[in-house]
Amino acid sequence: MDDRLIVALDVPNALAGLELARKLGDEVGFYKIGLGMLTGGGLALANELKQEHGKRIFLDMKLFDIGATVEAAVRGLAQYDLDFLTVHGDPHVVRAAKQGAAGSNLKILGVTILTSLERADLDDGLMQAGDLHELTVERASRAFEAGADGIICSPREAAAIRALPNAGLIVTPGVRPAGAALGDQKRVETPASAIRAGADHIVVGRPVWQAEDPQGAARAILSELP
């Protein structure tokens, strides 16, 4: 299994997630479980895929709160022996998450700027003025300085972040095979271009789980990777 591909289980509940994992079989060894699955048995699904099926798990919670709350939340999640957990890339959040994950193998990934956002969206949210690319790279650098094991960014920023002296893991959503619908993603590249730019892992959801043949779709994506 090529763990550079992470398939997002953005399906309604744990039963649907298990069925998709069954269809994908040995083709996929790494899954992302996000907030949309949380009330549908997401943590139970994560635990079952990890402990009973030997899969790697990326828990995409994008935690953001005061330090003490983030630390407590991460400490609780770390007991599930999962692989990746996302928090917002603000330094105080990253530092608290790392404290909560201490003593475990859980890697903390800081979110830079969501791949569904453009400069106009940041303006609407009263976020700092400036070039979106430069802001993303700066947020990544600050997250790494705060101790993040990796960051989440769009493929378009991956090369600049890989060039940072303190760069760690780079995980890129916003990846679509050539010809696939963009959905709600705006800063998008192909799987091959994301890996060539320096990404360690790519995250793909709808192009896999909406396909008539999910295993074939995953295999096609993997065949594109350099």
Secondary structure by P-SEA (a helix, b strand, c coil): ccccbbbbcccccaaaaaaaaaaacccccbbbbcccccccaaaaaaaaaacccbbbbbbcccccccaaaaaaaaaaaacccccbbbccccaaaaaaaaaaaccccbbbbbbcccccccaaaaaaaccccccaaaaaaaaaaaaaaaccccccccccaaaaaaacccccbbbbccccccccccccccccccaaaaaaacccbbbbcccccccccaaaaaaaaaaacc
